[in-house]
């Protein structure tokens, strides 16, 4: 496959305007930002929502409003988080999937210590329920991998019928409590996944560029954006998420590959 998908993760649950004043937080800001990223070459937008105080929320209404605004502007593939609020319930983590029915949604395949000061809980019961919800509503899981054990969890859920091949993985490297953002770790994880799977990768913070370059070289796909890194370069705050997308697109083309358009991405991922 010579086409590389760019996913943009615009907002996340944590970066604030204090970290970077250009982080989009409101539904209108996110929609405008996603549109600019789509024009720059992003085929997928990974979305988190914020409440009126700027805190991460799983509000179904915020997702519905934001998705409607984006769909007025472009046909980018939407990938909605299921883990945007550590205080969310199993029900609120899935409610928006039933009403919005996105093409993709995150499936965090295990629990971990989060930022060394809290817990990121993905209970086996929840993961089974989430997998069945995704199947019922036609949502493809993006299996987010923070550590190698989560890949083996995905094998278990595939065997149980909770996940169905071909699987799509997102390697999240550099999160405090997860695997560090090294190329050695990326190669190790990539070599664990089943044949026929698709995969993408990201490095948080200073790991952003090395992991992006390695993923492109290895034939994977990439995720960029202010959820993962508010700096465009050392000491230089990003002006927009589109700035990250434009750089990724230029590197892909310089690597003699093509930037996947939206329909290309749908074909690659089997959406």
C-alpha positions in Angstrom: 0.0 0.0 0.0 1.5 3.3 -1.2 -1.1 5.6 0.4 -0.7 6.9 3.9 -3.7 8.0 6.0 -3.3 11.1 8.1 -5.5 11.3 11.2 -5.8 14.6 13.0 -6.4 14.6 16.7 -7.5 18.2 17.2 -8.3 18.6 20.9 -7.9 15.7 23.3 -9.1 15.9 26.9 -6.3 17.8 28.5 -4.5 20.6 26.5 -5.9 24.0 27.4 -5.8 27.5 25.9 -3.1 28.2 28.5 -1.0 25.4 27.0 -1.6 26.8 23.5 -4.2 29.4 22.7 -4.9 27.7 19.3 -6.3 24.5 20.7 -9.9 24.3 19.5 -12.4 23.6 22.3 -15.9 24.6 21.4 -18.0 22.7 18.8 -17.6 25.5 16.3 -13.9 25.9 16.8 -13.4 22.1 16.4 -15.5 22.0 13.3 -13.7 24.9 11.7 -10.3 23.4 12.6 -11.3 19.9 11.2 -12.3 21.5 7.9 -8.9 23.2 7.5 -7.2 19.9 8.3 -9.3 18.1 5.7 -8.3 20.7 3.1 -4.6 20.1 4.1 -4.9 16.3 3.6 -6.3 14.7 6.7 -8.7 11.8 5.9 -9.7 11.1 9.6 -10.5 13.4 12.5 -10.3 11.9 16.0 -12.6 14.0 18.2 -12.8 14.7 21.9 -15.3 17.1 23.4 -15.0 19.8 26.1 -17.6 21.2 28.4 -18.4 24.9 28.8 -15.5 25.1 31.3 -13.0 23.5 28.9 -12.9 20.2 30.7 -13.1 16.8 28.9 -16.6 15.5 28.6 -18.5 12.6 27.1 -21.6 14.7 26.5 -23.6 13.1 23.8 -25.1 16.5 22.9 -21.6 18.1 22.3 -20.7 15.2 20.0 -23.9 15.6 18.1 -23.5 19.3 17.7 -19.9 19.1 16.6 -20.4 16.2 14.2 -23.3 18.1 12.5 -21.2 21.2 12.1 -18.4 19.2 10.5 -20.7 17.3 8.1 -21.9 20.7 6.8 -18.4 21.4 5.7 -16.8 18.1 4.5 -17.0 14.3 4.4 -13.9 13.6 6.5 -14.1 10.2 8.4 -15.0 10.8 12.0 -13.3 8.8 14.8 -15.0 9.6 18.1 -13.3 8.9 21.5 -14.8 6.6 24.0 -12.5 7.8 26.8 -12.7 11.6 27.0 -13.5 11.9 30.7 -12.0 9.7 33.5 -15.2 10.2 35.5 -17.5 9.0 32.7 -19.6 5.9 33.2 -19.7 2.8 30.9 -23.0 4.2 29.6 -21.9 7.7 28.8 -18.7 6.4 27.1 -21.0 4.7 24.5 -24.1 6.9 24.3 -22.8 9.1 21.4 -21.9 6.0 19.3 -25.6 5.0 19.3 -26.8 8.5 18.3 -24.0 9.6 15.9 -23.0 6.2 14.5 -19.4 7.4 13.5 -17.4 5.3 11.1 -14.6 4.8 13.7 -14.3 5.0 17.4 -11.5 4.4 19.9 -11.3 1.0 21.6 -8.7 1.3 24.4 -7.7 -2.4 24.8 -6.7 -2.4 28.5 -6.3 -0.5 31.7 -3.2 1.4 32.9 -1.9 4.0 35.3 -2.6 7.4 33.7 0.0 10.2 34.1 1.2 8.4 37.2 -1.5 10.0 39.3 -4.8 8.4 38.2 -6.2 5.2 36.7 -7.4 4.7 33.1 -9.9 1.9 33.6 -11.1 -0.3 30.7 -12.7 -3.2 32.6 -13.1 -6.5 30.7 -16.9 -6.2 31.1 -16.9 -2.7 29.5 -14.6 -3.8 26.6 -17.0 -6.7 25.8 -20.0 -4.4 25.9 -18.3 -1.7 23.9 -17.2 -4.2 21.2 -20.8 -5.5 20.8 -22.1 -1.9 20.7 -19.7 -1.0 17.9 -20.8 -4.1 15.9 -24.5 -3.3 16.4 -24.1 0.3 15.2 -21.6 -0.3 12.4 -18.7 1.4 14.1 -15.2 0.1 13.3 -13.0 -0.1 16.5 -9.6 1.8 16.4 -7.8 -0.4 18.9 -5.6 2.0 20.8 -2.4 0.4 22.2 -0.5 2.0 25.0 1.4 -1.1 26.0 2.2 -4.5 24.4 -0.2 -6.4 26.7 -3.1 -4.6 25.1 -2.3 -6.3 21.7 -2.6 -9.6 23.4 -5.9 -8.5 24.9 -7.1 -7.7 21.4 -6.4 -11.3 20.4 -8.6 -12.6 23.3 -11.5 -10.3 22.3 -11.1 -11.3 18.7 -11.3 -15.0 19.7 -14.5 -14.2 21.7 -16.1 -12.4 18.7 -16.0 -9.1 20.4 -13.6 -7.8 17.8 -13.7 -8.9 14.2 -10.9 -9.0 11.6 -9.4 -7.2 9.9 -8.3 -5.2 13.0 -7.1 -1.6 13.0 -4.5 -0.6 15.6 -3.4 2.9 16.8 -0.1 2.7 18.6 0.0 5.5 21.2 3.6 5.9 22.4 4.9 8.3 25.0 2.0 8.5 27.4 3.1 8.6 31.0 2.3 5.0 32.3 2.6 3.5 28.8 5.4 2.5 26.5 7.9 5.2 25.7 8.1 6.8 22.2 11.0 4.9 20.7 11.4 3.4 17.2 12.4 0.1 18.8 9.1 0.0 20.6 7.2 0.8 17.5 8.9 -2.0 15.5 8.2 -4.4 18.4 4.5 -3.5 18.5 4.0 -3.6 14.7 5.6 -7.1 14.6 3.0 -8.4 17.1 -0.2 -7.6 15.3 -2.0 -10.2 13.1 -1.3 -10.4 9.3 -3.9 -8.4 7.4 -4.2 -5.7 10.1 -3.9 -2.0 9.5 -2.1 0.3 11.8 -1.2 3.9 12.6 1.1 5.4 15.2 1.8 8.6 17.1 4.4 9.9 19.5 3.4 12.2 22.3 5.4 15.4 22.8 9.0 15.2 21.7 8.4 11.7 20.3 6.0 13.2 17.7 8.4 13.6 14.7 10.5 10.4 15.2 7.5 8.1 15.4 5.8 9.8 12.5 8.9 9.4 10.3 9.3 5.7 11.4 5.6 4.9 10.8 5.7 6.4 7.3 9.0 4.5 6.5 7.5 1.2 7.8 4.3 1.5 5.7 1.9 2.5 8.5 -0.4 5.5 8.9 0.1 8.5 11.1 -1.8 10.6 13.6 -0.9 14.3 14.3 -2.5 17.1 16.2 -2.7 19.1 19.4 -4.1 16.3 21.4 -0.6 14.8 21.3 1.6 17.8 21.0 1.0 21.5 21.3 4.4 22.4 19.9 5.3 22.5 16.2 9.0 22.6 17.0 11.2 23.2 20.0 9.8 26.2 21.9 7.4 27.0 19.0 3.7 26.6 19.7 1.7 25.2 16.8 -0.4 27.8 15.0 -3.1 25.3 14.0 -3.7 21.6 13.6 -3.6 22.1 9.9 0.0 23.1 10.3 0.8 19.5 11.6 -1.3 18.0 8.8 0.5 20.0 6.1 3.9 18.9 7.4 2.9 15.2 7.5 1.5 15.5 4.0 4.8 17.0 2.7 6.9 14.3 4.4 4.6 11.5 2.9 5.0 13.0 -0.6 8.8 13.4 -0.1 8.9 9.7 0.8 7.4 8.8 -2.7 4.1 7.9 -1.1 0.6 9.4 -1.6 -1.6 11.1 1.0 -4.7 9.0 1.3 -7.9 10.9 0.4 -11.1 10.2 2.4 -12.3 7.5 0.0 -8.8 5.9 -0.1 -8.9 5.7 3.7 -12.4 4.1 3.6 -11.1 1.5 1.2 -7.9 0.8 3.2 -9.8 0.4 6.5 -12.8 -1.4 5.0 -15.3 1.1 6.2 
